[in-house]
Amino acid sequence: MYSRYETTKTILQFYQTIIRQPYLSSDALIVPPAGGWPATSINGEGKNETVVELLRHLSYLRSENTSEELTIHSECIPINYLDLDKDLQSFGLPLLPGHCVYLARAGSYLNTSLILDTESGTVIEYSLMANDITVSMEEYERLPEEDRWKAHPAIPVVELFDSWARKYEKLVWMLVPNPIGQPVTGRFYSRAAFKAEEEALLQQEGLLEPWHAQDERKHVADVYNLILQHGWLDHFEKERCRAELLTLEKTRDADERRKMDEANPDAALFD
């Protein structure tokens, strides 16, 4: 069942969790006045009154630079309807009915968009790659492209955002600054390789412990351990941690570029 109050509350709480990560400034979160944002400031074209009223009372994440894209997951870009100046279909997203609205859009075909259905009070994690669809692939491919989002699981809005918030609080998921700022300003890391492992990590009790990993997981472990070292969660030195993570990411980028150059020494001739 849809509730505007519960929806705006849970999204605000989720965004408050996001800005605790060593990624965004606290100033990135903007909260509406008691009466909501002015209707004239909201881009609610094609939406019914229920959706428009929701958008007027939602909190948003706003980038300091309008040319930069924020993220709340792996290239999952939160939509700020105060500043939206493009038709979402220009990003390759299907047109939604008036009672549904995008809360976040995928940065590429590999990522996930979040669609809120105000008739059911659920959120659909829509993927162009047809991840976790509820019908067979044959049935899915027979659907009109504009209806394929309906074949993805629908999760109650509070349940989804509470789950995402817990994953960030327990550092199952982490967001860190992206030194190159593109395609989004943050990088997403997960300690889990699959969903069952995410749930197992969520169920662990007590203080978070350092994680020792090697090979392809070592960098994720380095990110996680650095956040722990800076007092996560209750005594977190966010800005100091953010600065050190930025250095860590730059070092990783340089190492990756060096490995690429060693693997293909002629590539520099075409830079």
N, C-alpha and C positions, 0 to 999 in steps of 0.2 A: 504494500500500500504506500502511495506517495504522500510525503509530508514535506512541505517547503521548509518548515522549521528544522526538521531532522536532517534534511539534505544540506541546507546552508551550514548548519552546525557541524556536521561531520566533515564537510569539505574544508571549513575553516580550521578545524582541528588537524586535519591532514596537512594543510599548508603550513600550519604552525610547526608540525613535525619536520616538514621539508626544510624550513629555514633554520632549524637547529643543526642540520647537516653542515659540514664545512664546505659549503658550496655557495649559497646565496646570502647576500646581506639581509638583515631583518627588515630593512626598508623595502624589500621587494614585495612584501605582503601588504596589500591595501584592503582595508575593511570598510564596508559601506556605512553611511550614517544610519541612525535608527530608522528613518523612514525609507531607506533604500536609495540607490543611485537615481538621479533624475531620469525619467523615462526617455527624454530626448538624448541622453548620453549613451544609451544602450543600443547596440546593433542587433535587433531582434527580428529582422526581416523574415517574413514567412512563418513566424512562430505564433502559437496561440497565446492567449492571455496568461495561462498558467506558466508557460515557459518564460514569457517576458517578465512576469513578476518574480520568477526565480532568478533570472539574470540580474534584475534590479537589486536583489538582496544577497547575491553571492559575493564572497571575497575573491580577489584575484591576485595572481602573481604578475608583476610588471617589471620588465627589463629596463635598466637605466638607458640603454641604447636601443632604439626602436628597430635597428637593423639586426639585432641579435635575438636568438631564439632560446628561451629557457627550456628546461626539461624536468620531468618528474619521474621518469623511468628511462628506459633505453630509447632515446630520441622520441619520447612521448611528450609533445609540446602542449602545455596548458594554454587554453584559449582565454584571452582577456577581452570580454565583449565590450569593454569601455573603449578599447583602442583598435578593435577589429576593423580594418579598412579594405579587406579583400573578401571576395566570395569564396567560401570554403571549398566549393567545387573546383576552384582553380588549383587546388592541391590534389586533385584526383579523388576527392571524397564523394560518396554517393549523396544525393539530395535526400534529406530526411523528412518525414511527415511533421506537421506543425507541433505535435505533442512531444517530439524528440529533439534533442540538442546535443551537439558535440561539446564535451567538457575538455577534451584534449585531442590532438590530431597526431597521426603518425608522421615522423620526419621523413620516412621512406617506405617503400613497399614491404620492407622487412620488419617494420615496427607496428605498434598497436595504437588504435584510436579508442577513446572512451566515449560511448554514447549513452546519454541518460534518457530513459523513457519515463515521462511523468505520469503516464497512465498506470504503470505497474510499479513505479518506484524502484526500478532496477537499472543497473549499468551493464552495458554490453562491451566486452573487450573485442573490438572488431579488427581483424587482421586480413590484409589482402592475400596473405599466404595461406589463408583458410586454416589457421591453427585452432585446435579444439572445437571444431564445428560439431553440431548436434545431429547432422544428417550425413549420409554417405557422400563421398566425393562425386559420384554420378548425379545424385540429386542436387548437390550444391552447384555443379556446373550447368545444370538445366535452369537454375534460377536466373531471372534477370539480374544484371549486375547491381542495379539500385536496390535489390531486395536481399542481397547476400548477407548483409550485416545481421539480418534476422535469424540466420542459421548458427549464430554464435551463442554461447551460454549467457544467460541474463542473471546477474547476481544482485541481491538487494543492496542499495547504495551504501547504507551504513556498514553492512558486512564487508563490502569490497574495500572501502577506504579505511576502515578499522584494521583490516588485514594488512593493507599496504603500510599503514602507519606503524604497526607492530614490527614489521620486517625492517623498517628503517630504524626504529628505536633499538632493536636488538642487533643491529648491524648485519643482518642477513643481506640487506641491500644497503648500498652506500652511493652517495653522490659527491663528486669532487670537482673542482674547477678544471675546465679544459683550457690549456694554455693557448691554443690556437683559436678558440672561440667559435669554431665552425665544425659541423653544421649546427650544433647547439653549444651553449656555453658550459655545459656540465658533462661529465662522464659518469656512466652508471656501471657499478660493479656489484656482483652477487657472490656470496660465499658458497652458494648452492649451485650445483650443476643441473638440477632438475627439481620439479615441484615437491616431490616426496622428501627430498633433502631440505628444502625450505621449511616444510612443516616440522621436520625433526629438529632443526635448529631453533625454531620458535618454541618448541616444547622444553628446551633445556632451561633448567632453573639455576638460580644463583648468579654470581658475578660472571661477566664475560671474561674468558681466558685468552691469553695470546695464542695465536694460530701459527703453526710452523708448516709451511708448504714449500714445495720445490717445483721446478719445471714451469709449466704454463700457468700454475696457480700462484706462483711466488709473488708476482706483483700485486695481486688481489690481497694476499696475506700481508704484504708490506703496507698497503693502504689501511687495512683493518687494524693492524698493530699500531700504526702511527696515530690513528684516531683514539685507540685505547690509551696510549701513552699520554695523551693530552686531556685525560680526565673524563672521557665519555662515561656517563651521560650527565651526572649531576654537577660535576665540577669541570665542565668542558671549556678549554681554552680555544674557542672557535677560530679566532683570527690568526693566532699563532699556528694552529694546526693547518688552517687553510693555506697559509704562506708556505709551510713545509711540504704540503701535498702538491702545491703548484710546482715547486722545485722537483719533487719526485716525478711528476708527470712529464716535465721537460726533460729530465734525465732519461726516462723511459722512451720518449719520442726520439731522442738523439741515439739511443742504443738501437732502436728499431730501424732508424734510417741507416746507421752504420752497417747493420746486418744485411739490409737490402742492397747497399752499395757493394758489400763484399760478395754477395750472391750474384750480383749483376754489375760488374765494374764498368761496363760500357754505358750504363744508364746516365751517368753524369754528362756524357757528350750531348745528350738531348735536353738538358735542363735549360 
